[in-house]
């Protein structure tokens, strides 16, 4: 137990959400309980993870989630472990909510030079009908950037995934590769705009200016008389900059959406309702959404990608390969996470900030600001 890696989770504490401040101590090694010297509250090490207040054995929960992540059927798990189906679904939803928070903290809140982003949709099956999942990925590092779930394949779904890409993109040259769906072009053009600063005394909504060097390309596939025709379009941008971004992000080649399609195949292999011609149906939309977040986080942080490995020379002994996950390649972490580390990751909470009030703050408030708001 290392109190330097733990922060206080009490929302009424001035030191909440801050590590390494010296306010956390070990209350009990046997019970794995910490205490905060600032607010006096105690909490167990599991607080903030999916295992908190879970009466089942964490090892069993972790084993069941690992089997679900890698495509084991739910009914097989129920038969093998003697569990209730509703219990397993509850664990799955809890893991999905937790992984959504991990993705928001570790990926969505980072500013990245994306280089090239590919986006696509997957059609899933539920008991109420079809449902759509839109996803995006960073090509250079194979990083899964997020996804959105909707019962309709409309402009709102495409705009949701475009806004997620915009949230983590630096204002750098960027290539956006999509299929022939028209909604993508308008959604990305609407998302990648920034407001101009207004003059003193100027009223009204600020004017939005489109980002420079945003290249949008489409890969349109049409099948006629048994032949597949592929048309590659440059909707926005120049051929010269598109070629430069292709060389930088995928070592040359042509305009394509192959990388996101491979990611779609991984999701279809591991999540039964996404498989083509499958009898497995998702019970609810939130169950499918939970599966998307769990698989996305496991893909980013726990699975080593063969195309991302690095060749490390060891002198006269030759070389060996260093395995990397998409999160390592993107600089978000320095090691491959285990499933236990992912599901036990403590979600960050907002730090304490003083309340806005009229008049000068008291000496006690100024001391708290100097101590906890630096």
Short mmCIF file of the C-alpha atoms (twelve columns), coordinates in Angstrom:
data_MODEL
# 
_entry.id   MODEL 
# 
loop_
_atom_site.group_PDB 
_atom_site.id 
_atom_site.type_symbol 
_atom_site.label_atom_id 
_atom_site.label_alt_id 
_atom_site.label_comp_id 
_atom_site.label_asym_id 
_atom_site.label_seq_id 
_atom_site.Cartn_x 
_atom_site.Cartn_y 
_atom_site.Cartn_z 
_atom_site.pdbx_PDB_model_num 
ATOM 1   C CA . UNK A 1   0.000   0.000   0.000   1 
ATOM 2   C CA . UNK A 2   1.485   3.300   -1.145  1 
ATOM 3   C CA . UNK A 3   -0.387  6.370   0.180   1 
ATOM 4   C CA . UNK A 4   1.478   8.605   -2.283  1 
ATOM 5   C CA . UNK A 5   -0.492  7.078   -5.184  1 
ATOM 6   C CA . UNK A 6   -3.899  7.571   -3.539  1 
ATOM 7   C CA . UNK A 7   -6.058  10.671  -3.234  1 
ATOM 8   C CA . UNK A 8   -8.970  11.547  -0.968  1 
ATOM 9   C CA . UNK A 9   -12.403 10.837  -2.483  1 
ATOM 10  C CA . UNK A 10  -14.401 12.900  -0.008  1 
ATOM 11  C CA . UNK A 11  -16.093 15.727  -1.955  1 
ATOM 12  C CA . UNK A 12  -16.202 17.851  1.215   1 
ATOM 13  C CA . UNK A 13  -12.415 17.636  1.664   1 
ATOM 14  C CA . UNK A 14  -10.119 20.466  0.611   1 
ATOM 15  C CA . UNK A 15  -7.446  17.961  -0.486  1 
ATOM 16  C CA . UNK A 16  -9.730  15.833  -2.662  1 
ATOM 17  C CA . UNK A 17  -8.362  14.465  -5.922  1 
ATOM 18  C CA . UNK A 18  -4.701  15.375  -5.236  1 
ATOM 19  C CA . UNK A 19  -1.871  12.870  -4.975  1 
ATOM 20  C CA . UNK A 20  1.434   13.204  -3.158  1 
ATOM 21  C CA . UNK A 21  0.347   16.017  -0.811  1 
ATOM 22  C CA . UNK A 22  1.120   14.051  2.369   1 
ATOM 23  C CA . UNK A 23  -2.470  14.037  3.585   1 
ATOM 24  C CA . UNK A 24  -3.089  10.293  3.040   1 
ATOM 25  C CA . UNK A 25  -2.008  7.702   5.577   1 
ATOM 26  C CA . UNK A 26  -2.489  3.952   6.027   1 
ATOM 27  C CA . UNK A 27  -5.318  3.172   8.442   1 
ATOM 28  C CA . UNK A 28  -5.160  -0.633  8.289   1 
ATOM 29  C CA . UNK A 29  -2.902  -2.929  6.269   1 
ATOM 30  C CA . UNK A 30  -5.163  -5.926  6.853   1 
ATOM 31  C CA . UNK A 31  -8.338  -4.200  5.677   1 
ATOM 32  C CA . UNK A 32  -6.457  -2.134  3.037   1 
ATOM 33  C CA . UNK A 33  -7.931  1.075   4.388   1 
ATOM 34  C CA . UNK A 34  -6.519  4.605   4.061   1 
ATOM 35  C CA . UNK A 35  -7.245  7.742   6.051   1 
ATOM 36  C CA . UNK A 36  -7.135  11.414  5.095   1 
ATOM 37  C CA . UNK A 37  -5.452  13.630  7.701   1 
ATOM 38  C CA . UNK A 38  -7.180  16.729  6.299   1 
ATOM 39  C CA . UNK A 39  -10.836 15.693  6.639   1 
ATOM 40  C CA . UNK A 40  -10.457 12.678  8.974   1 
ATOM 41  C CA . UNK A 41  -12.392 10.313  6.680   1 
ATOM 42  C CA . UNK A 42  -11.252 6.749   6.007   1 
ATOM 43  C CA . UNK A 43  -11.798 4.754   2.817   1 
ATOM 44  C CA . UNK A 44  -10.840 1.358   1.421   1 
ATOM 45  C CA . UNK A 45  -8.436  0.895   -1.462  1 
ATOM 46  C CA . UNK A 46  -11.250 -0.430  -3.690  1 
ATOM 47  C CA . UNK A 47  -13.215 2.809   -3.550  1 
ATOM 48  C CA . UNK A 48  -13.513 4.339   -7.001  1 
ATOM 49  C CA . UNK A 49  -13.136 0.992   -8.802  1 
ATOM 50  C CA . UNK A 50  -15.699 -1.540  -10.045 1 
ATOM 51  C CA . UNK A 51  -14.968 -3.788  -7.036  1 
ATOM 52  C CA . UNK A 52  -16.188 -1.227  -4.469  1 
ATOM 53  C CA . UNK A 53  -19.117 -2.567  -2.411  1 
ATOM 54  C CA . UNK A 54  -19.236 -5.699  -4.548  1 
ATOM 55  C CA . UNK A 55  -20.028 -8.778  -2.459  1 
ATOM 56  C CA . UNK A 56  -18.583 -11.245 -4.968  1 
ATOM 57  C CA . UNK A 57  -14.962 -12.348 -5.018  1 
ATOM 58  C CA . UNK A 58  -12.947 -9.817  -7.101  1 
ATOM 59  C CA . UNK A 59  -10.953 -12.649 -8.695  1 
ATOM 60  C CA . UNK A 60  -14.150 -14.259 -9.975  1 
ATOM 61  C CA . UNK A 61  -15.444 -10.928 -11.275 1 
ATOM 62  C CA . UNK A 62  -12.153 -10.234 -13.028 1 
ATOM 63  C CA . UNK A 63  -12.106 -13.699 -14.612 1 
ATOM 64  C CA . UNK A 64  -15.692 -13.351 -15.870 1 
ATOM 65  C CA . UNK A 65  -14.992 -9.914  -17.362 1 
ATOM 66  C CA . UNK A 66  -11.839 -11.214 -19.053 1 
ATOM 67  C CA . UNK A 67  -13.831 -13.999 -20.706 1 
ATOM 68  C CA . UNK A 68  -16.525 -11.555 -21.850 1 
ATOM 69  C CA . UNK A 69  -13.941 -9.142  -23.257 1 
ATOM 70  C CA . UNK A 70  -12.411 -11.821 -25.453 1 
ATOM 71  C CA . UNK A 71  -15.664 -13.138 -26.881 1 
ATOM 72  C CA . UNK A 72  -16.793 -15.936 -24.557 1 
ATOM 73  C CA . UNK A 73  -20.597 -16.396 -24.778 1 
ATOM 74  C CA . UNK A 74  -22.603 -15.244 -21.783 1 
ATOM 75  C CA . UNK A 75  -24.473 -18.549 -21.452 1 
ATOM 76  C CA . UNK A 76  -21.190 -20.466 -21.254 1 
ATOM 77  C CA . UNK A 77  -20.050 -18.265 -18.363 1 
ATOM 78  C CA . UNK A 78  -23.367 -18.735 -16.573 1 
ATOM 79  C CA . UNK A 79  -23.096 -22.520 -16.894 1 
ATOM 80  C CA . UNK A 80  -19.424 -22.703 -15.948 1 
ATOM 81  C CA . UNK A 81  -19.540 -20.474 -12.868 1 
ATOM 82  C CA . UNK A 82  -23.109 -21.156 -11.728 1 
ATOM 83  C CA . UNK A 83  -23.972 -17.437 -11.780 1 
ATOM 84  C CA . UNK A 84  -27.218 -15.674 -12.511 1 
ATOM 85  C CA . UNK A 85  -27.366 -14.000 -15.914 1 
ATOM 86  C CA . UNK A 86  -28.540 -10.729 -14.358 1 
ATOM 87  C CA . UNK A 87  -25.497 -10.723 -12.065 1 
ATOM 88  C CA . UNK A 88  -23.108 -11.040 -14.994 1 
ATOM 89  C CA . UNK A 89  -24.906 -8.277  -16.904 1 
ATOM 90  C CA . UNK A 90  -24.690 -6.052  -13.839 1 
ATOM 91  C CA . UNK A 91  -20.914 -6.595  -13.679 1 
ATOM 92  C CA . UNK A 92  -20.667 -5.833  -17.396 1 
ATOM 93  C CA . UNK A 93  -22.591 -2.557  -17.059 1 
ATOM 94  C CA . UNK A 94  -20.549 -1.555  -14.029 1 
ATOM 95  C CA . UNK A 95  -17.346 -2.229  -15.972 1 
ATOM 96  C CA . UNK A 96  -18.662 -0.222  -18.937 1 
ATOM 97  C CA . UNK A 97  -19.440 2.820   -16.810 1 
ATOM 98  C CA . UNK A 98  -16.006 2.599   -15.203 1 
ATOM 99  C CA . UNK A 99  -14.193 2.271   -18.552 1 
ATOM 100 C CA . UNK A 100 -16.083 5.266   -19.911 1 
ATOM 101 C CA . UNK A 101 -14.653 7.312   -17.042 1 
ATOM 102 C CA . UNK A 102 -11.163 5.907   -17.667 1 
ATOM 103 C CA . UNK A 103 -11.396 6.839   -21.348 1 
ATOM 104 C CA . UNK A 104 -12.586 10.338  -20.496 1 
ATOM 105 C CA . UNK A 105 -9.728  10.868  -18.035 1 
ATOM 106 C CA . UNK A 106 -6.878  9.220   -19.936 1 
ATOM 107 C CA . UNK A 107 -7.742  9.763   -23.627 1 
ATOM 108 C CA . UNK A 108 -10.527 12.288  -24.224 1 
ATOM 109 C CA . UNK A 109 -8.972  15.001  -22.045 1 
ATOM 110 C CA . UNK A 110 -5.572  14.797  -23.779 1 
ATOM 111 C CA . UNK A 111 -4.487  17.051  -26.660 1 
ATOM 112 C CA . UNK A 112 -2.918  14.936  -29.418 1 
ATOM 113 C CA . UNK A 113 -1.399  15.551  -32.825 1 
ATOM 114 C CA . UNK A 114 -3.711  13.055  -34.523 1 
ATOM 115 C CA . UNK A 115 -2.251  13.183  -38.034 1 
ATOM 116 C CA . UNK A 116 -4.883  10.930  -39.608 1 
ATOM 117 C CA . UNK A 117 -8.241  9.849   -38.207 1 
ATOM 118 C CA . UNK A 118 -10.536 7.243   -39.722 1 
ATOM 119 C CA . UNK A 119 -14.211 6.902   -38.754 1 
ATOM 120 C CA . UNK A 120 -16.882 4.327   -39.530 1 
ATOM 121 C CA . UNK A 121 -20.111 2.805   -38.191 1 
ATOM 122 C CA . UNK A 122 -21.158 -0.707  -37.171 1 
ATOM 123 C CA . UNK A 123 -24.695 -2.052  -37.262 1 
ATOM 124 C CA . UNK A 124 -25.664 -4.140  -34.243 1 
ATOM 125 C CA . UNK A 125 -28.730 -6.219  -33.415 1 
ATOM 126 C CA . UNK A 126 -30.987 -5.808  -30.400 1 
ATOM 127 C CA . UNK A 127 -34.368 -7.199  -29.406 1 
ATOM 128 C CA . UNK A 128 -35.963 -3.851  -30.267 1 
ATOM 129 C CA . UNK A 129 -34.322 -3.651  -33.707 1 
ATOM 130 C CA . UNK A 130 -31.045 -2.468  -35.179 1 
ATOM 131 C CA . UNK A 131 -28.728 -0.009  -33.500 1 
ATOM 132 C CA . UNK A 132 -25.666 1.855   -34.778 1 
ATOM 133 C CA . UNK A 133 -22.232 2.404   -33.245 1 
ATOM 134 C CA . UNK A 134 -19.991 5.114   -34.725 1 
ATOM 135 C CA . UNK A 135 -16.277 4.959   -33.846 1 
ATOM 136 C CA . UNK A 136 -13.031 6.744   -34.721 1 
ATOM 137 C CA . UNK A 137 -9.350  5.850   -34.422 1 
ATOM 138 C CA . UNK A 138 -5.953  7.509   -34.757 1 
ATOM 139 C CA . UNK A 139 -4.135  5.715   -37.556 1 
ATOM 140 C CA . UNK A 140 -0.505  6.320   -36.567 1 
ATOM 141 C CA . UNK A 141 -0.873  4.795   -33.078 1 
ATOM 142 C CA . UNK A 142 -4.041  2.672   -33.665 1 
ATOM 143 C CA . UNK A 143 -5.575  4.519   -30.697 1 
ATOM 144 C CA . UNK A 144 -9.342  4.142   -30.324 1 
ATOM 145 C CA . UNK A 145 -10.639 7.695   -29.906 1 
ATOM 146 C CA . UNK A 146 -14.174 6.946   -28.775 1 
ATOM 147 C CA . UNK A 147 -17.613 6.036   -30.003 1 
ATOM 148 C CA . UNK A 148 -21.293 6.924   -29.921 1 
ATOM 149 C CA . UNK A 149 -24.402 4.713   -29.869 1 
ATOM 150 C CA . UNK A 150 -27.745 5.614   -31.446 1 
ATOM 151 C CA . UNK A 151 -30.798 3.717   -32.723 1 
ATOM 152 C CA . UNK A 152 -30.590 5.726   -35.962 1 
ATOM 153 C CA . UNK A 153 -27.757 6.319   -38.404 1 
ATOM 154 C CA . UNK A 154 -28.409 10.038  -38.665 1 
ATOM 155 C CA . UNK A 155 -26.547 13.342  -38.516 1 
ATOM 156 C CA . UNK A 156 -26.725 13.468  -34.704 1 
ATOM 157 C CA . UNK A 157 -24.763 10.208  -34.390 1 
ATOM 158 C CA . UNK A 158 -22.066 11.376  -36.824 1 
ATOM 159 C CA . UNK A 159 -21.846 14.785  -35.148 1 
ATOM 160 C CA . UNK A 160 -21.325 13.133  -31.754 1 
ATOM 161 C CA . UNK A 161 -18.250 11.207  -32.945 1 
ATOM 162 C CA . UNK A 162 -16.937 14.291  -34.802 1 
ATOM 163 C CA . UNK A 163 -17.161 16.347  -31.605 1 
ATOM 164 C CA . UNK A 164 -15.208 13.675  -29.704 1 
ATOM 165 C CA . UNK A 165 -12.404 13.816  -32.274 1 
ATOM 166 C CA . UNK A 166 -12.392 17.617  -32.132 1 
ATOM 167 C CA . UNK A 167 -12.120 17.559  -28.321 1 
ATOM 168 C CA . UNK A 168 -8.711  15.843  -28.333 1 
ATOM 169 C CA . UNK A 169 -7.232  17.246  -31.570 1 
ATOM 170 C CA . UNK A 170 -4.454  19.812  -31.651 1 
ATOM 171 C CA . UNK A 171 -4.644  22.507  -34.320 1 
ATOM 172 C CA . UNK A 172 -2.273  20.683  -36.673 1 
ATOM 173 C CA . UNK A 173 -2.573  19.333  -40.232 1 
ATOM 174 C CA . UNK A 174 -5.153  16.559  -40.019 1 
ATOM 175 C CA . UNK A 175 -6.477  14.000  -42.498 1 
ATOM 176 C CA . UNK A 176 -10.017 12.714  -41.924 1 
ATOM 177 C CA . UNK A 177 -10.813 9.538   -43.878 1 
ATOM 178 C CA . UNK A 178 -14.414 8.294   -43.984 1 
ATOM 179 C CA . UNK A 179 -16.726 6.288   -46.216 1 
ATOM 180 C CA . UNK A 180 -19.301 7.677   -48.631 1 
ATOM 181 C CA . UNK A 181 -21.809 8.808   -45.981 1 
ATOM 182 C CA . UNK A 182 -22.573 12.473  -46.697 1 
ATOM 183 C CA . UNK A 183 -23.144 13.371  -43.028 1 
ATOM 184 C CA . UNK A 184 -19.439 13.004  -42.219 1 
ATOM 185 C CA . UNK A 185 -18.329 15.964  -44.329 1 
ATOM 186 C CA . UNK A 186 -20.794 18.404  -42.800 1 
ATOM 187 C CA . UNK A 187 -20.207 17.080  -39.270 1 
ATOM 188 C CA . UNK A 188 -16.414 17.470  -39.432 1 
ATOM 189 C CA . UNK A 189 -16.663 20.891  -41.055 1 
ATOM 190 C CA . UNK A 190 -19.021 21.974  -38.280 1 
ATOM 191 C CA . UNK A 191 -16.840 20.515  -35.507 1 
ATOM 192 C CA . UNK A 192 -13.456 21.875  -36.570 1 
ATOM 193 C CA . UNK A 193 -14.186 25.564  -36.096 1 
ATOM 194 C CA . UNK A 194 -12.959 28.020  -33.472 1 
ATOM 195 C CA . UNK A 195 -14.521 31.319  -32.328 1 
ATOM 196 C CA . UNK A 196 -12.687 34.526  -33.127 1 
ATOM 197 C CA . UNK A 197 -11.950 36.763  -30.114 1 
ATOM 198 C CA . UNK A 198 -14.340 39.686  -29.917 1 
ATOM 199 C CA . UNK A 199 -13.388 43.322  -29.657 1 
ATOM 200 C CA . UNK A 200 -14.021 45.235  -26.419 1 
ATOM 201 C CA . UNK A 201 -17.684 46.147  -26.225 1 
ATOM 202 C CA . UNK A 202 -18.658 43.904  -29.141 1 
ATOM 203 C CA . UNK A 203 -21.890 42.021  -28.609 1 
ATOM 204 C CA . UNK A 204 -23.411 38.914  -30.059 1 
ATOM 205 C CA . UNK A 205 -22.100 35.505  -30.871 1 
ATOM 206 C CA . UNK A 206 -18.447 35.390  -32.030 1 
ATOM 207 C CA . UNK A 207 -17.763 34.402  -35.610 1 
ATOM 208 C CA . UNK A 208 -16.527 30.837  -36.118 1 
ATOM 209 C CA . UNK A 209 -13.498 30.257  -38.332 1 
ATOM 210 C CA . UNK A 210 -12.655 26.892  -39.882 1 
ATOM 211 C CA . UNK A 211 -9.336  25.281  -38.982 1 
ATOM 212 C CA . UNK A 212 -6.590  25.427  -41.581 1 
ATOM 213 C CA . UNK A 213 -5.077  22.292  -43.150 1 
ATOM 214 C CA . UNK A 214 -8.057  20.038  -42.421 1 
ATOM 215 C CA . UNK A 215 -8.179  17.448  -45.202 1 
ATOM 216 C CA . UNK A 216 -11.351 15.383  -45.679 1 
ATOM 217 C CA . UNK A 217 -11.294 12.367  -47.981 1 
ATOM 218 C CA . UNK A 218 -13.884 9.716   -48.792 1 
ATOM 219 C CA . UNK A 219 -13.661 6.120   -49.944 1 
ATOM 220 C CA . UNK A 220 -16.850 5.274   -51.870 1 
ATOM 221 C CA . UNK A 221 -17.448 1.583   -52.615 1 
ATOM 222 C CA . UNK A 222 -20.017 0.461   -55.166 1 
ATOM 223 C CA . UNK A 223 -20.755 -3.100  -56.232 1 
ATOM 224 C CA . UNK A 224 -22.265 -3.677  -59.659 1 
ATOM 225 C CA . UNK A 225 -22.520 -6.942  -61.609 1 
ATOM 226 C CA . UNK A 226 -20.292 -8.738  -59.135 1 
ATOM 227 C CA . UNK A 227 -17.473 -6.200  -59.390 1 
ATOM 228 C CA . UNK A 228 -16.412 -3.857  -56.605 1 
ATOM 229 C CA . UNK A 229 -15.577 -0.324  -57.688 1 
ATOM 230 C CA . UNK A 230 -13.688 1.957   -55.297 1 
ATOM 231 C CA . UNK A 231 -13.639 5.720   -55.777 1 
ATOM 232 C CA . UNK A 232 -11.320 7.877   -53.677 1 
ATOM 233 C CA . UNK A 233 -12.362 11.502  -53.330 1 
ATOM 234 C CA . UNK A 234 -10.660 14.539  -51.840 1 
ATOM 235 C CA . UNK A 235 -13.627 16.498  -50.538 1 
ATOM 236 C CA . UNK A 236 -11.596 19.204  -48.793 1 
ATOM 237 C CA . UNK A 237 -7.886  19.976  -49.036 1 
ATOM 238 C CA . UNK A 238 -5.099  19.476  -51.552 1 
ATOM 239 C CA . UNK A 239 -3.589  16.324  -53.019 1 
ATOM 240 C CA . UNK A 240 -0.078  17.369  -51.954 1 
ATOM 241 C CA . UNK A 241 -0.939  17.726  -48.244 1 
ATOM 242 C CA . UNK A 242 -3.022  14.536  -48.330 1 
ATOM 243 C CA . UNK A 243 -0.025  12.629  -49.686 1 
ATOM 244 C CA . UNK A 244 2.250   14.091  -47.008 1 
ATOM 245 C CA . UNK A 245 -0.120  13.051  -44.220 1 
ATOM 246 C CA . UNK A 246 -0.436  9.553   -45.700 1 
ATOM 247 C CA . UNK A 247 3.357   9.154   -45.704 1 
ATOM 248 C CA . UNK A 248 3.613   10.401  -42.116 1 
ATOM 249 C CA . UNK A 249 0.794   8.357   -40.594 1 
ATOM 250 C CA . UNK A 250 0.680   5.103   -42.588 1 
ATOM 251 C CA . UNK A 251 4.040   5.091   -44.412 1 
ATOM 252 C CA . UNK A 252 2.586   5.915   -47.810 1 
ATOM 253 C CA . UNK A 253 -0.122  4.060   -49.653 1 
ATOM 254 C CA . UNK A 254 -3.421  5.335   -50.966 1 
ATOM 255 C CA . UNK A 255 -6.509  6.877   -49.390 1 
ATOM 256 C CA . UNK A 256 -8.294  4.110   -47.475 1 
ATOM 257 C CA . UNK A 257 -10.354 3.189   -44.427 1 
ATOM 258 C CA . UNK A 258 -8.641  -0.146  -43.842 1 
ATOM 259 C CA . UNK A 259 -7.458  0.636   -40.311 1 
ATOM 260 C CA . UNK A 260 -10.908 1.420   -38.894 1 
ATOM 261 C CA . UNK A 261 -12.323 -1.606  -40.714 1 
ATOM 262 C CA . UNK A 262 -9.779  -3.843  -38.975 1 
ATOM 263 C CA . UNK A 263 -10.822 -2.309  -35.674 1 
ATOM 264 C CA . UNK A 264 -14.447 -3.014  -36.571 1 
ATOM 265 C CA . UNK A 265 -13.485 -6.658  -37.183 1 
ATOM 266 C CA . UNK A 266 -11.915 -6.822  -33.704 1 
ATOM 267 C CA . UNK A 267 -15.113 -5.484  -32.125 1 
ATOM 268 C CA . UNK A 268 -17.253 -7.900  -34.161 1 
ATOM 269 C CA . UNK A 269 -15.094 -10.821 -33.062 1 
ATOM 270 C CA . UNK A 270 -15.291 -9.976  -29.356 1 
ATOM 271 C CA . UNK A 271 -18.877 -8.693  -29.040 1 
ATOM 272 C CA . UNK A 272 -21.510 -11.167 -30.221 1 
ATOM 273 C CA . UNK A 273 -24.319 -8.692  -31.161 1 
ATOM 274 C CA . UNK A 274 -21.932 -7.000  -33.616 1 
ATOM 275 C CA . UNK A 275 -21.161 -10.191 -35.541 1 
ATOM 276 C CA . UNK A 276 -22.701 -10.612 -38.974 1 
ATOM 277 C CA . UNK A 277 -25.401 -13.292 -39.324 1 
ATOM 278 C CA . UNK A 278 -25.457 -13.958 -35.603 1 
ATOM 279 C CA . UNK A 279 -28.369 -15.097 -33.451 1 
ATOM 280 C CA . UNK A 280 -26.960 -13.263 -30.439 1 
ATOM 281 C CA . UNK A 281 -28.939 -10.119 -29.638 1 
ATOM 282 C CA . UNK A 282 -28.187 -7.321  -27.211 1 
ATOM 283 C CA . UNK A 283 -30.844 -6.974  -24.533 1 
ATOM 284 C CA . UNK A 284 -30.617 -3.199  -24.122 1 
ATOM 285 C CA . UNK A 285 -28.846 -0.225  -25.662 1 
ATOM 286 C CA . UNK A 286 -26.898 0.524   -22.463 1 
ATOM 287 C CA . UNK A 287 -25.543 -3.049  -22.457 1 
ATOM 288 C CA . UNK A 288 -24.175 -2.530  -25.959 1 
ATOM 289 C CA . UNK A 289 -22.760 0.853   -24.984 1 
ATOM 290 C CA . UNK A 290 -21.040 -0.705  -21.952 1 
ATOM 291 C CA . UNK A 291 -19.468 -3.332  -24.180 1 
ATOM 292 C CA . UNK A 292 -18.156 -0.646  -26.527 1 
ATOM 293 C CA . UNK A 293 -16.388 1.244   -23.708 1 
ATOM 294 C CA . UNK A 294 -14.934 -1.925  -22.160 1 
ATOM 295 C CA . UNK A 295 -13.590 -3.243  -25.463 1 
ATOM 296 C CA . UNK A 296 -12.242 0.185   -26.423 1 
ATOM 297 C CA . UNK A 297 -10.299 0.610   -23.176 1 
ATOM 298 C CA . UNK A 298 -8.950  -2.955  -23.264 1 
ATOM 299 C CA . UNK A 299 -7.857  -2.408  -26.877 1 
ATOM 300 C CA . UNK A 300 -6.095  0.857   -25.986 1 
ATOM 301 C CA . UNK A 301 -4.396  -0.064  -22.721 1 
ATOM 302 C CA . UNK A 302 -4.212  -3.874  -22.391 1 
ATOM 303 C CA . UNK A 303 -3.652  -5.325  -25.875 1 
ATOM 304 C CA . UNK A 304 -0.229  -5.136  -27.534 1 
ATOM 305 C CA . UNK A 305 -0.508  -4.376  -31.254 1 
ATOM 306 C CA . UNK A 306 1.938   -6.244  -33.486 1 
ATOM 307 C CA . UNK A 307 2.241   -3.382  -35.980 1 
ATOM 308 C CA . UNK A 308 3.314   -1.016  -33.145 1 
ATOM 309 C CA . UNK A 309 6.236   -3.086  -31.844 1 
ATOM 310 C CA . UNK A 310 9.732   -1.586  -31.933 1 
ATOM 311 C CA . UNK A 311 12.962  -3.335  -32.823 1 
ATOM 312 C CA . UNK A 312 15.521  -2.872  -30.051 1 
ATOM 313 C CA . UNK A 313 19.154  -3.711  -30.791 1 
ATOM 314 C CA . UNK A 314 21.160  -5.440  -28.048 1 
ATOM 315 C CA . UNK A 315 24.659  -5.238  -29.552 1 
ATOM 316 C CA . UNK A 316 26.278  -8.473  -30.584 1 
ATOM 317 C CA . UNK A 317 23.323  -10.478 -29.295 1 
ATOM 318 C CA . UNK A 318 21.110  -9.245  -32.136 1 
ATOM 319 C CA . UNK A 319 17.793  -7.622  -31.316 1 
ATOM 320 C CA . UNK A 320 14.415  -8.208  -29.710 1 
ATOM 321 C CA . UNK A 321 10.998  -6.675  -30.191 1 
ATOM 322 C CA . UNK A 322 9.458   -4.272  -27.675 1 
ATOM 323 C CA . UNK A 323 5.693   -4.741  -27.571 1 
ATOM 324 C CA . UNK A 324 3.494   -1.652  -27.344 1 
ATOM 325 C CA . UNK A 325 -0.183  -0.907  -26.894 1 
ATOM 326 C CA . UNK A 326 -1.909  1.986   -28.705 1 
ATOM 327 C CA . UNK A 327 -1.820  3.995   -25.457 1 
ATOM 328 C CA . UNK A 328 1.945   3.499   -25.166 1 
ATOM 329 C CA . UNK A 329 2.455   4.537   -28.794 1 
ATOM 330 C CA . UNK A 330 0.383   7.685   -28.201 1 
ATOM 331 C CA . UNK A 331 2.366   8.585   -25.054 1 
ATOM 332 C CA . UNK A 332 -0.584  8.150   -22.681 1 
ATOM 333 C CA . UNK A 333 1.108   5.520   -20.505 1 
ATOM 334 C CA . UNK A 334 4.492   3.844   -20.125 1 
ATOM 335 C CA . UNK A 335 3.482   0.187   -19.711 1 
ATOM 336 C CA . UNK A 336 0.909   -2.362  -20.759 1 
ATOM 337 C CA . UNK A 337 -1.973  -2.408  -18.301 1 
ATOM 338 C CA . UNK A 338 -3.417  -5.593  -16.881 1 
ATOM 339 C CA . UNK A 339 -7.183  -6.056  -16.725 1 
ATOM 340 C CA . UNK A 340 -7.033  -5.738  -12.941 1 
ATOM 341 C CA . UNK A 341 -5.208  -2.410  -13.258 1 
ATOM 342 C CA . UNK A 342 -7.805  -1.140  -15.722 1 
ATOM 343 C CA . UNK A 343 -10.847 -2.088  -13.653 1 
ATOM 344 C CA . UNK A 344 -9.242  -0.920  -10.398 1 
ATOM 345 C CA . UNK A 345 -8.102  2.425   -11.833 1 
ATOM 346 C CA . UNK A 346 -9.352  5.213   -9.492  1 
ATOM 347 C CA . UNK A 347 -11.371 7.727   -11.468 1 
ATOM 348 C CA . UNK A 348 -10.231 11.304  -10.817 1 
ATOM 349 C CA . UNK A 349 -12.563 13.752  -9.122  1 
ATOM 350 C CA . UNK A 350 -12.555 17.566  -9.472  1 
ATOM 351 C CA . UNK A 351 -10.240 19.433  -7.150  1 
ATOM 352 C CA . UNK A 352 -11.508 21.822  -4.502  1 
ATOM 353 C CA . UNK A 353 -11.982 25.425  -5.616  1 
ATOM 354 C CA . UNK A 354 -13.087 28.318  -3.376  1 
ATOM 355 C CA . UNK A 355 -16.630 29.556  -3.724  1 
ATOM 356 C CA . UNK A 356 -17.162 32.876  -5.433  1 
ATOM 357 C CA . UNK A 357 -18.330 35.463  -2.943  1 
ATOM 358 C CA . UNK A 358 -18.393 39.214  -2.555  1 
ATOM 359 C CA . UNK A 359 -15.772 40.993  -0.516  1 
ATOM 360 C CA . UNK A 360 -12.243 40.059  0.434   1 
ATOM 361 C CA . UNK A 361 -11.584 36.413  1.349   1 
ATOM 362 C CA . UNK A 362 -10.670 35.585  4.936   1 
ATOM 363 C CA . UNK A 363 -7.176  34.596  6.055   1 
ATOM 364 C CA . UNK A 364 -8.285  30.979  6.436   1 
ATOM 365 C CA . UNK A 365 -9.575  30.924  2.860   1 
ATOM 366 C CA . UNK A 366 -6.336  32.438  1.562   1 
ATOM 367 C CA . UNK A 367 -4.328  29.782  3.409   1 
ATOM 368 C CA . UNK A 368 -6.466  27.033  1.893   1 
ATOM 369 C CA . UNK A 369 -6.001  28.530  -1.583  1 
ATOM 370 C CA . UNK A 370 -2.236  28.701  -1.137  1 
ATOM 371 C CA . UNK A 371 -2.100  25.110  0.091   1 
ATOM 372 C CA . UNK A 372 -4.571  23.244  -2.151  1 
ATOM 373 C CA . UNK A 373 -5.008  25.344  -5.287  1 
ATOM 374 C CA . UNK A 374 -1.410  25.558  -6.443  1 
# 
